[in-house]
Amino acid sequence: MAGGAAPCPTVGEASPNGPSGCAFVMLRALDALVLSSLVGSFAVLVTTHVAISYGLLRREPWWRGPIAFVFAPVAPLWAMESGMKRRAALWIIALCVYVLARIFAEL
C-alpha cells in the first residue's frame, strides 16, 4: 500500500505480546461496553427495586414492601399483582441485561 495505513490485524490473530493495534482498541472498546452495561443495568435494577418496595409499602397490604425489599425475587411478582406492571417489566429487563453482562464479562 503506497501511502496508506497498514490493515488492522484481526482480533483472532496470535501475537507473542497479546493484541496490538486495532485489535487492542476493539477489545478495549468491548470491555468498556460490557463495564458500562454492568454498571448501568445494576443501577437501574437497584433503583427499580427500591421504587417497587416503596410502591408496595404505600399499597395494601403494606407489609409486602419491607418483605420485597429484603427478599428480591418476590418484588416483580407482587408489583405485577399490585398494578405496577412497568416497574416489574423494567426490573426483569434490568436483571436480564445484568446477567448477560456478567456472562460477557467472564468471557
MOPAC internal coordinates of N, CA, C and O (Angstrom, degrees):
PM7 1SCF
backbone

  N    0.0000 0     0.00 0     0.00 0    0    0    0
  C    1.4473 1     0.00 0     0.00 0    1    0    0
  C    1.5088 1   109.72 1     0.00 0    2    1    0
  O    1.2310 1   120.93 1   -66.65 1    3    2    1
  N    1.2601 1   115.83 1   113.35 1    3    2    1
  C    1.4471 1   119.87 1  -179.49 1    5    3    2
  C    1.5207 1   109.71 1   -82.68 1    6    5    3
  O    1.2310 1   120.72 1   -65.01 1    7    6    5
  N    1.3216 1   116.22 1   114.99 1    7    6    5
  C    1.4623 1   121.25 1   175.36 1    9    7    6
  C    1.5172 1   113.94 1    77.32 1   10    9    7
  O    1.2310 1   119.30 1   176.98 1   11   10    9
  N    1.3230 1   118.94 1    -3.02 1   11   10    9
  C    1.4626 1   120.99 1  -178.82 1   13   11   10
  C    1.5188 1   110.92 1   -98.86 1   14   13   11
  O    1.2310 1   121.44 1   -13.47 1   15   14   13
  N    1.2828 1   114.85 1   166.53 1   15   14   13
  C    1.4560 1   119.98 1   178.42 1   17   15   14
  C    1.5204 1   109.45 1   -78.87 1   18   17   15
  O    1.2310 1   121.13 1   -28.10 1   19   18   17
  N    1.2898 1   115.45 1   151.90 1   19   18   17
  C    1.4603 1   120.44 1   177.37 1   21   19   18
  C    1.5189 1   109.02 1   -68.67 1   22   21   19
  O    1.2310 1   120.42 1   -33.89 1   23   22   21
  N    1.3244 1   116.81 1   146.11 1   23   22   21
  C    1.4606 1   118.04 1  -179.93 1   25   23   22
  C    1.5264 1   111.01 1   -65.60 1   26   25   23
  O    1.2310 1   121.05 1   -30.50 1   27   26   25
  N    1.3090 1   115.60 1   149.50 1   27   26   25
  C    1.4615 1   120.66 1   179.97 1   29   27   26
  C    1.5142 1   109.70 1   -70.80 1   30   29   27
  O    1.2310 1   120.22 1   -40.76 1   31   30   29
  N    1.3362 1   117.18 1   139.24 1   31   30   29
  C    1.4575 1   118.84 1   174.50 1   33   31   30
  C    1.5194 1   109.60 1   -69.53 1   34   33   31
  O    1.2310 1   120.75 1   -30.60 1   35   34   33
  N    1.2928 1   116.18 1   149.40 1   35   34   33
  C    1.4554 1   119.08 1   178.58 1   37   35   34
  C    1.5127 1   109.78 1   -76.14 1   38   37   35
  O    1.2310 1   120.87 1   -18.07 1   39   38   37
  N    1.3281 1   115.94 1   161.93 1   39   38   37
  C    1.4569 1   120.79 1  -176.82 1   41   39   38
  C    1.5201 1   110.63 1   -64.81 1   42   41   39
  O    1.2310 1   119.97 1   147.70 1   43   42   41
  N    1.3283 1   117.66 1   -32.30 1   43   42   41
  C    1.4486 1   121.15 1  -175.89 1   45   43   42
  C    1.5153 1   115.27 1   -80.50 1   46   45   43
  O    1.2310 1   119.34 1   170.62 1   47   46   45
  N    1.3198 1   118.87 1    -9.38 1   47   46   45
  C    1.4594 1   120.59 1  -178.65 1   49   47   46
  C    1.5179 1   111.19 1   -68.06 1   50   49   47
  O    1.2310 1   121.50 1   -44.08 1   51   50   49
  N    1.3141 1   114.73 1   135.92 1   51   50   49
  C    1.4624 1   119.95 1  -179.22 1   53   51   50
  C    1.5234 1   109.72 1   -84.16 1   54   53   51
  O    1.2310 1   121.21 1   -38.28 1   55   54   53
  N    1.3096 1   115.29 1   141.72 1   55   54   53
  C    1.4539 1   122.27 1   177.00 1   57   55   54
  C    1.5263 1   107.26 1  -140.13 1   58   57   55
  O    1.2310 1   119.97 1   -38.46 1   59   58   57
  N    1.3259 1   117.65 1   141.54 1   59   58   57
  C    1.4685 1   118.26 1  -178.93 1   61   59   58
  C    1.5264 1   113.22 1   -63.76 1   62   61   59
  O    1.2310 1   119.78 1   155.03 1   63   62   61
  N    1.3182 1   118.03 1   -24.97 1   63   62   61
  C    1.4619 1   121.70 1  -178.38 1   65   63   62
  C    1.5242 1   112.74 1  -105.40 1   66   65   63
  O    1.2310 1   119.54 1  -164.73 1   67   66   65
  N    1.3221 1   118.48 1    15.27 1   67   66   65
  C    1.4575 1   121.26 1  -177.92 1   69   67   66
  C    1.5185 1   110.57 1    89.69 1   70   69   67
  O    1.2310 1   120.40 1     5.47 1   71   70   69
  N    1.3157 1   116.84 1  -174.53 1   71   70   69
  C    1.4644 1   120.02 1  -178.14 1   73   71   70
  C    1.5242 1   111.40 1   -67.52 1   74   73   71
  O    1.2310 1   121.36 1   -31.75 1   75   74   73
  N    1.3111 1   115.00 1   148.25 1   75   74   73
  C    1.4640 1   119.26 1   179.01 1   77   75   74
  C    1.5200 1   109.04 1  -140.13 1   78   77   75
  O    1.2310 1   120.63 1   -15.37 1   79   78   77
  N    1.2988 1   116.41 1   164.63 1   79   78   77
  C    1.4551 1   121.62 1   176.04 1   81   79   78
  C    1.5148 1   112.35 1    65.58 1   82   81   79
  O    1.2310 1   121.24 1    45.48 1   83   82   81
  N    1.3368 1   115.24 1  -134.52 1   83   82   81
  C    1.4592 1   121.96 1  -176.85 1   85   83   82
  C    1.5223 1   112.09 1   -64.34 1   86   85   83
  O    1.2310 1   120.07 1   146.13 1   87   86   85
  N    1.3175 1   117.48 1   -33.87 1   87   86   85
  C    1.4631 1   120.07 1   179.29 1   89   87   86
  C    1.5298 1   110.24 1   -63.76 1   90   89   87
  O    1.2310 1   120.63 1   140.66 1   91   90   89
  N    1.3220 1   116.41 1   -39.34 1   91   90   89
  C    1.4600 1   120.51 1   178.32 1   93   91   90
  C    1.5237 1   110.61 1   -64.51 1   94   93   91
  O    1.2310 1   120.47 1   137.67 1   95   94   93
  N    1.3206 1   116.70 1   -42.33 1   95   94   93
  C    1.4637 1   121.48 1   179.58 1   97   95   94
  C    1.5274 1   110.30 1   -64.67 1   98   97   95
  O    1.2310 1   120.14 1   138.77 1   99   98   97
  N    1.3372 1   117.35 1   -41.23 1   99   98   97
  C    1.4543 1   120.53 1   179.89 1  101   99   98
  C    1.5263 1   111.00 1   -65.63 1  102  101   99
  O    1.2310 1   120.06 1   140.01 1  103  102  101
  N    1.3319 1   117.50 1   -39.99 1  103  102  101
  C    1.4568 1   120.09 1   178.56 1  105  103  102
  C    1.5233 1   111.40 1   -66.34 1  106  105  103
  O    1.2310 1   120.24 1   140.68 1  107  106  105
  N    1.3225 1   117.16 1   -39.32 1  107  106  105
  C    1.4623 1   120.81 1   177.12 1  109  107  106
  C    1.5230 1   111.41 1   -64.77 1  110  109  107
  O    1.2310 1   120.36 1   140.15 1  111  110  109
  N    1.3214 1   116.92 1   -39.85 1  111  110  109
  C    1.4666 1   120.67 1   178.20 1  113  111  110
  C    1.5296 1   110.53 1   -65.16 1  114  113  111
  O    1.2310 1   120.36 1   140.61 1  115  114  113
  N    1.3231 1   116.92 1   -39.39 1  115  114  113
  C    1.4562 1   121.05 1   177.48 1  117  115  114
  C    1.5294 1   110.66 1   -65.64 1  118  117  115
  O    1.2310 1   120.26 1   138.93 1  119  118  117
  N    1.3240 1   117.11 1   -41.07 1  119  118  117
  C    1.4649 1   120.73 1   176.46 1  121  119  118
  C    1.5271 1   111.09 1   -61.39 1  122  121  119
  O    1.2310 1   120.37 1   138.00 1  123  122  121
  N    1.3123 1   116.90 1   -42.00 1  123  122  121
  C    1.4638 1   120.55 1   179.22 1  125  123  122
  C    1.5266 1   111.04 1   -65.22 1  126  125  123
  O    1.2310 1   120.40 1   141.40 1  127  126  125
  N    1.3250 1   116.84 1   -38.60 1  127  126  125
  C    1.4598 1   120.85 1   178.23 1  129  127  126
  C    1.5292 1   111.17 1   -65.03 1  130  129  127
  O    1.2310 1   120.28 1   136.33 1  131  130  129
  N    1.3131 1   117.08 1   -43.67 1  131  130  129
  C    1.4658 1   121.06 1   178.84 1  133  131  130
  C    1.5274 1   110.35 1   -65.52 1  134  133  131
  O    1.2310 1   120.06 1   137.04 1  135  134  133
  N    1.3167 1   117.49 1   -42.96 1  135  134  133
  C    1.4626 1   120.99 1   179.34 1  137  135  134
  C    1.5252 1   111.44 1   -63.06 1  138  137  135
  O    1.2310 1   120.25 1   134.55 1  139  138  137
  N    1.3250 1   117.12 1   -45.45 1  139  138  137
  C    1.4645 1   119.41 1   179.57 1  141  139  138
  C    1.5276 1   111.11 1   -66.56 1  142  141  139
  O    1.2310 1   119.95 1   146.55 1  143  142  141
  N    1.3279 1   117.69 1   -33.45 1  143  142  141
  C    1.4629 1   120.53 1   175.56 1  145  143  142
  C    1.5232 1   110.94 1   -65.81 1  146  145  143
  O    1.2310 1   120.63 1   138.77 1  147  146  145
  N    1.3300 1   116.40 1   -41.23 1  147  146  145
  C    1.4645 1   120.70 1   177.64 1  149  147  146
  C    1.5274 1   111.34 1   -61.32 1  150  149  147
  O    1.2310 1   120.79 1   128.39 1  151  150  149
  N    1.3020 1   116.10 1   -51.61 1  151  150  149
  C    1.4673 1   120.48 1  -176.67 1  153  151  150
  C    1.5210 1   110.85 1   -65.84 1  154  153  151
  O    1.2310 1   120.46 1   134.50 1  155  154  153
  N    1.3269 1   116.73 1   -45.50 1  155  154  153
  C    1.4594 1   120.61 1  -178.06 1  157  155  154
  C    1.5173 1   113.07 1   -65.18 1  158  157  155
  O    1.2310 1   120.27 1   134.02 1  159  158  157
  N    1.3163 1   117.08 1   -45.98 1  159  158  157
  C    1.4618 1   119.38 1  -178.77 1  161  159  158
  C    1.5230 1   111.56 1   -67.77 1  162  161  159
  O    1.2310 1   120.03 1   144.15 1  163  162  161
  N    1.3337 1   117.54 1   -35.85 1  163  162  161
  C    1.4551 1   119.45 1   177.44 1  165  163  162
  C    1.5253 1   110.82 1   -67.01 1  166  165  163
  O    1.2310 1   120.15 1   140.18 1  167  166  165
  N    1.3235 1   117.31 1   -39.82 1  167  166  165
  C    1.4669 1   120.62 1   178.09 1  169  167  166
  C    1.5275 1   111.10 1   -63.42 1  170  169  167
  O    1.2310 1   120.48 1   137.13 1  171  170  169
  N    1.3278 1   116.68 1   -42.87 1  171  170  169
  C    1.4712 1   120.11 1   178.19 1  173  171  170
  C    1.5247 1   110.22 1   -65.58 1  174  173  171
  O    1.2310 1   120.34 1   139.46 1  175  174  173
  N    1.3283 1   116.96 1   -40.54 1  175  174  173
  C    1.4623 1   120.92 1  -179.96 1  177  175  174
  C    1.5311 1   111.31 1   -62.31 1  178  177  175
  O    1.2310 1   119.92 1   133.03 1  179  178  177
  N    1.3124 1   117.76 1   -46.97 1  179  178  177
  C    1.4662 1   120.95 1  -179.13 1  181  179  178
  C    1.5303 1   110.61 1   -66.65 1  182  181  179
  O    1.2310 1   120.22 1   136.61 1  183  182  181
  N    1.3228 1   117.19 1   -43.39 1  183  182  181
  C    1.4642 1   120.73 1  -179.89 1  185  183  182
  C    1.5242 1   110.91 1   -62.87 1  186  185  183
  O    1.2310 1   120.45 1   135.71 1  187  186  185
  N    1.3139 1   116.74 1   -44.29 1  187  186  185
  C    1.4601 1   120.43 1   179.08 1  189  187  186
  C    1.5232 1   110.94 1   -66.38 1  190  189  187
  O    1.2310 1   120.42 1   142.62 1  191  190  189
  N    1.3229 1   116.80 1   -37.38 1  191  190  189
  C    1.4643 1   120.43 1   178.82 1  193  191  190
  C    1.5287 1   111.05 1   -62.64 1  194  193  191
  O    1.2310 1   120.69 1   136.38 1  195  194  193
  N    1.3173 1   116.29 1   -43.62 1  195  194  193
  C    1.4681 1   120.07 1   178.07 1  197  195  194
  C    1.5242 1   110.06 1   -65.64 1  198  197  195
  O    1.2310 1   119.85 1   139.77 1  199  198  197
  N    1.3394 1   117.88 1   -40.23 1  199  198  197
  C    1.4674 1   120.97 1   179.06 1  201  199  198
  C    1.5261 1   111.38 1   -64.23 1  202  201  199
  O    1.2310 1   120.28 1   140.08 1  203  202  201
  N    1.3241 1   117.07 1   -39.92 1  203  202  201
  C    1.4652 1   120.59 1   177.36 1  205  203  202
  C    1.5249 1   110.18 1   -65.34 1  206  205  203
  O    1.2310 1   120.27 1   134.91 1  207  206  205
  N    1.3203 1   117.09 1   -45.09 1  207  206  205
  C    1.4709 1   120.32 1  -179.83 1  209  207  206
  C    1.5230 1   111.00 1   -61.31 1  210  209  207
  O    1.2310 1   120.26 1   137.94 1  211  210  209
  N    1.3177 1   117.11 1   -42.06 1  211  210  209
  C    1.4635 1   120.70 1   178.65 1  213  211  210
  C    1.5328 1   110.36 1   -66.20 1  214  213  211
  O    1.2310 1   120.55 1   137.89 1  215  214  213
  N    1.3418 1   116.55 1   -42.11 1  215  214  213
  C    1.4598 1   119.91 1   178.20 1  217  215  214
  C    1.5193 1   112.01 1   -62.59 1  218  217  215
  O    1.2310 1   120.25 1   140.95 1  219  218  217
  N    1.3200 1   117.13 1   -39.05 1  219  218  217
  C    1.4646 1   120.36 1   177.61 1  221  219  218
  C    1.5274 1   111.44 1   -68.99 1  222  221  219
  O    1.2310 1   120.43 1   145.66 1  223  222  221
  N    1.3205 1   116.79 1   -34.34 1  223  222  221
  C    1.4608 1   121.23 1   177.87 1  225  223  222
  C    1.5293 1   110.96 1   -63.62 1  226  225  223
  O    1.2310 1   120.06 1   145.88 1  227  226  225
  N    1.3125 1   117.49 1   -34.12 1  227  226  225
  C    1.4653 1   122.65 1  -177.96 1  229  227  226
  C    1.5279 1   112.94 1   -82.47 1  230  229  227
  O    1.2310 1   119.88 1   170.29 1  231  230  229
  N    1.3303 1   117.83 1    -9.71 1  231  230  229
  C    1.4654 1   121.52 1  -179.43 1  233  231  230
  C    1.5293 1   109.93 1  -108.90 1  234  233  231
  O    1.2310 1   121.47 1   -15.54 1  235  234  233
  N    1.3166 1   114.79 1   164.46 1  235  234  233
  C    1.4708 1   119.95 1   174.53 1  237  235  234
  C    1.5105 1   109.19 1   -85.83 1  238  237  235
  O    1.2310 1   118.09 1   -38.39 1  239  238  237
  N    1.2962 1   121.24 1   141.61 1  239  238  237
  C    1.4651 1   128.37 1   -14.10 1  241  239  238
  C    1.5304 1   110.87 1   -73.98 1  242  241  239
  O    1.2310 1   120.73 1   -46.70 1  243  242  241
  N    1.3031 1   116.21 1   133.30 1  243  242  241
  C    1.4589 1   122.53 1  -172.26 1  245  243  242
  C    1.5270 1   112.76 1   -66.46 1  246  245  243
  O    1.2310 1   119.68 1   154.89 1  247  246  245
  N    1.3320 1   118.23 1   -25.11 1  247  246  245
  C    1.4658 1   120.89 1  -175.97 1  249  247  246
  C    1.5290 1   113.07 1   -67.42 1  250  249  247
  O    1.2310 1   120.22 1   166.01 1  251  250  249
  N    1.3195 1   117.18 1   -13.99 1  251  250  249
  C    1.4673 1   119.38 1   178.56 1  253  251  250
  C    1.5316 1   112.02 1   -66.84 1  254  253  251
  O    1.2310 1   120.16 1   150.34 1  255  254  253
  N    1.3301 1   117.29 1   -29.66 1  255  254  253
  C    1.4674 1   121.38 1  -179.35 1  257  255  254
  C    1.5157 1   113.38 1   -59.55 1  258  257  255
  O    1.2310 1   119.70 1   123.62 1  259  258  257
  N    1.3458 1   118.18 1   -56.38 1  259  258  257
  C    1.4713 1   118.71 1   179.29 1  261  259  258
  C    1.5280 1   113.41 1   -63.78 1  262  261  259
  O    1.2310 1   120.52 1   143.50 1  263  262  261
  N    1.3366 1   116.61 1   -36.50 1  263  262  261
  C    1.4638 1   118.70 1   179.61 1  265  263  262
  C    1.5245 1   110.44 1   -66.70 1  266  265  263
  O    1.2310 1   120.29 1   137.48 1  267  266  265
  N    1.3364 1   117.05 1   -42.52 1  267  266  265
  C    1.4658 1   120.71 1   179.14 1  269  267  266
  C    1.5214 1   111.23 1   -65.94 1  270  269  267
  O    1.2310 1   120.42 1   148.58 1  271  270  269
  N    1.3308 1   116.81 1   -31.42 1  271  270  269
  C    1.4591 1   119.79 1   178.80 1  273  271  270
  C    1.5244 1   111.13 1   -66.43 1  274  273  271
  O    1.2310 1   120.45 1   141.02 1  275  274  273
  N    1.3289 1   116.74 1   -38.98 1  275  274  273
  C    1.4629 1   121.36 1  -177.84 1  277  275  274
  C    1.5280 1   111.39 1   -84.56 1  278  277  275
  O    1.2310 1   120.52 1   138.40 1  279  278  277
  N    1.3186 1   116.62 1   -41.60 1  279  278  277
  C    1.4630 1   121.68 1  -176.58 1  281  279  278
  C    1.5293 1   108.10 1  -107.23 1  282  281  279
  O    1.2310 1   120.57 1   -90.73 1  283  282  281
  N    1.3207 1   116.52 1    89.27 1  283  282  281
  C    1.4642 1   123.61 1  -168.97 1  285  283  282
  C    1.5310 1   115.97 1   -57.95 1  286  285  283
  O    1.2310 1   117.97 1   141.41 1  287  286  285
  N    1.3240 1   121.48 1   -38.59 1  287  286  285
  C    1.4616 1   118.90 1  -174.87 1  289  287  286
  C    1.5308 1   115.35 1   -61.96 1  290  289  287
  O    1.2310 1   119.73 1   156.95 1  291  290  289
  N    1.3256 1   118.11 1   -23.05 1  291  290  289
  C    1.4640 1   118.75 1   179.66 1  293  291  290
  C    1.5246 1   112.50 1   -83.07 1  294  293  291
  O    1.2310 1   119.60 1   166.05 1  295  294  293
  N    1.3095 1   118.37 1   -13.95 1  295  294  293
  C    1.4628 1   121.58 1  -176.75 1  297  295  294
  C    1.5303 1   112.87 1   -58.14 1  298  297  295
  O    1.2310 1   118.50 1   127.63 1  299  298  297
  N    1.3408 1   120.46 1   -52.37 1  299  298  297
  C    1.4669 1   117.51 1  -179.72 1  301  299  298
  C    1.5282 1   112.95 1   -68.89 1  302  301  299
  O    1.2310 1   120.05 1   149.74 1  303  302  301
  N    1.3182 1   117.51 1   -30.26 1  303  302  301
  C    1.4696 1   119.98 1   178.50 1  305  303  302
  C    1.5240 1   111.07 1   -64.96 1  306  305  303
  O    1.2310 1   120.62 1   129.84 1  307  306  305
  N    1.3186 1   116.42 1   -50.16 1  307  306  305
  C    1.4499 1   120.34 1   179.36 1  309  307  306
  C    1.5161 1   111.84 1   -69.64 1  310  309  307
  O    1.2310 1   120.16 1   150.81 1  311  310  309
  N    1.3269 1   117.31 1   -29.19 1  311  310  309
  C    1.4695 1   119.96 1   176.07 1  313  311  310
  C    1.5268 1   110.14 1   -65.48 1  314  313  311
  O    1.2310 1   120.11 1   138.65 1  315  314  313
  N    1.3270 1   117.40 1   -41.35 1  315  314  313
  C    1.4717 1   120.47 1   176.91 1  317  315  314
  C    1.5308 1   110.66 1   -62.06 1  318  317  315
  O    1.2310 1   120.42 1   136.62 1  319  318  317
  N    1.3228 1   116.80 1   -43.38 1  319  318  317
  C    1.4620 1   120.71 1   179.43 1  321  319  318
  C    1.5233 1   112.42 1   -64.74 1  322  321  319
  O    1.2310 1   120.54 1   148.38 1  323  322  321
  N    1.3260 1   116.58 1   -31.62 1  323  322  321
  C    1.4607 1   121.15 1  -177.21 1  325  323  322
  C    1.5235 1   113.35 1   -89.07 1  326  325  323
  O    1.2310 1   120.01 1  -177.63 1  327  326  325
  N    1.3214 1   117.59 1     2.37 1  327  326  325
  C    1.4556 1   120.49 1   177.97 1  329  327  326
  C    1.5214 1   115.03 1    90.83 1  330  329  327
  O    1.2310 1   119.70 1  -171.00 1  331  330  329
  N    1.3033 1   118.17 1     9.00 1  331  330  329
  C    1.4729 1   121.36 1   178.37 1  333  331  330
  C    1.5265 1   108.88 1   -96.92 1  334  333  331
  O    1.2310 1   121.01 1  -117.57 1  335  334  333
  N    1.3121 1   115.67 1    62.43 1  335  334  333
  C    1.4665 1   120.94 1  -173.64 1  337  335  334
  C    1.5201 1   112.58 1   -68.15 1  338  337  335
  O    1.2310 1   119.99 1   141.88 1  339  338  337
  N    1.3194 1   117.62 1   -38.12 1  339  338  337
  C    1.4774 1   119.89 1   179.58 1  341  339  338
  C    1.5174 1   111.71 1   -67.05 1  342  341  339
  O    1.2310 1   120.50 1   139.51 1  343  342  341
  N    1.3135 1   116.64 1   -40.49 1  343  342  341
  C    1.4657 1   119.49 1   177.94 1  345  343  342
  C    1.5224 1   110.58 1   -64.81 1  346  345  343
  O    1.2310 1   120.91 1   137.52 1  347  346  345
  N    1.3356 1   115.86 1   -42.48 1  347  346  345
  C    1.4649 1   119.46 1   179.52 1  349  347  346
  C    1.5289 1   110.79 1   -63.68 1  350  349  347
  O    1.2310 1   120.33 1   137.76 1  351  350  349
  N    1.3415 1   116.98 1   -42.24 1  351  350  349
  C    1.4667 1   120.37 1   179.26 1  353  351  350
  C    1.5290 1   110.63 1   -64.64 1  354  353  351
  O    1.2310 1   120.36 1   138.10 1  355  354  353
  N    1.3258 1   116.93 1   -41.90 1  355  354  353
  C    1.4621 1   120.39 1   178.93 1  357  355  354
  C    1.5293 1   110.80 1   -64.46 1  358  357  355
  O    1.2310 1   119.82 1   141.48 1  359  358  357
  N    1.3304 1   117.95 1   -38.52 1  359  358  357
  C    1.4608 1   122.58 1   177.66 1  361  359  358
  C    1.5245 1   110.35 1   -61.47 1  362  361  359
  O    1.2310 1   120.65 1   133.94 1  363  362  361
  N    1.3316 1   116.37 1   -46.06 1  363  362  361
  C    1.4665 1   121.09 1  -178.67 1  365  363  362
  C    1.5204 1   111.06 1   -67.25 1  366  365  363
  O    1.2310 1   119.96 1   137.29 1  367  366  365
  N    1.3344 1   117.69 1   -42.71 1  367  366  365
  C    1.4692 1   121.38 1   179.04 1  369  367  366
  C    1.5236 1   110.38 1   -63.60 1  370  369  367
  O    1.2310 1   120.34 1   135.44 1  371  370  369
  N    1.3399 1   116.95 1   -44.56 1  371  370  369
  C    1.4688 1   120.33 1   179.43 1  373  371  370
  C    1.5214 1   110.92 1   -62.41 1  374  373  371
  O    1.2310 1   120.14 1   141.56 1  375  374  373
  N    1.3290 1   117.33 1   -38.44 1  375  374  373
  C    1.4622 1   120.17 1   177.83 1  377  375  374
  C    1.5258 1   111.04 1   -64.75 1  378  377  375
  O    1.2310 1   120.31 1   137.10 1  379  378  377
  N    1.3278 1   117.01 1   -42.90 1  379  378  377
  C    1.4746 1   120.62 1   179.52 1  381  379  378
  C    1.5238 1   111.25 1   -63.55 1  382  381  379
  O    1.2310 1   120.20 1   136.44 1  383  382  381
  N    1.3259 1   117.22 1   -43.56 1  383  382  381
  C    1.4687 1   120.86 1   178.74 1  385  383  382
  C    1.5223 1   110.02 1   -63.67 1  386  385  383
  O    1.2310 1   120.28 1   139.14 1  387  386  385
  N    1.3353 1   117.07 1   -40.86 1  387  386  385
  C    1.4565 1   120.75 1   179.36 1  389  387  386
  C    1.5286 1   111.11 1   -63.36 1  390  389  387
  O    1.2310 1   120.28 1   135.81 1  391  390  389
  N    1.3250 1   117.07 1   -44.19 1  391  390  389
  C    1.4718 1   120.28 1   179.64 1  393  391  390
  C    1.5266 1   110.52 1   -63.66 1  394  393  391
  O    1.2310 1   120.04 1   136.50 1  395  394  393
  N    1.3328 1   117.54 1   -43.50 1  395  394  393
  C    1.4672 1   120.36 1   177.92 1  397  395  394
  C    1.5220 1   111.57 1   -62.72 1  398  397  395
  O    1.2310 1   120.45 1   138.94 1  399  398  397
  N    1.3282 1   116.75 1   -41.06 1  399  398  397
  C    1.4677 1   120.09 1   178.46 1  401  399  398
  C    1.5219 1   111.13 1   -64.91 1  402  401  399
  O    1.2310 1   120.19 1   142.99 1  403  402  401
  N    1.3361 1   117.23 1   -37.01 1  403  402  401
  C    1.4689 1   119.38 1   176.33 1  405  403  402
  C    1.5187 1   111.70 1   -65.49 1  406  405  403
  O    1.2310 1   120.84 1   141.68 1  407  406  405
  N    1.3226 1   116.00 1   -38.32 1  407  406  405
  C    1.4773 1   119.64 1   178.07 1  409  407  406
  C    1.5208 1   109.93 1   -64.25 1  410  409  407
  O    1.2310 1   120.00 1   133.19 1  411  410  409
  N    1.3432 1   117.60 1   -46.81 1  411  410  409
  C    1.4662 1   120.29 1   179.76 1  413  411  410
  C    1.5199 1   111.53 1   -66.66 1  414  413  411
  O    1.2310 1   119.78 1   149.34 1  415  414  413
  N    1.3230 1   118.03 1   -30.66 1  415  414  413
  C    1.4647 1   120.35 1   178.62 1  417  415  414
  C    1.5331 1   111.18 1   -67.15 1  418  417  415
  O    1.2310 1   120.17 1   151.34 1  419  418  417
  N    1.3096 1   117.28 1   -28.66 1  419  418  417
  C    1.4597 1   120.87 1  -179.48 1  421  419  418
  C    1.5182 1   112.89 1   -82.51 1  422  421  419
  O    1.2310 1   119.57 1   165.24 1  423  422  421
  N    1.3235 1   118.43 1   -14.76 1  423  422  421
  C    1.4684 1   120.81 1  -179.12 1  425  423  422
  C    1.5103 1   112.03 1   -73.90 1  426  425  423
  O    1.2310 1   120.10 1   180.00 1  427  426  425

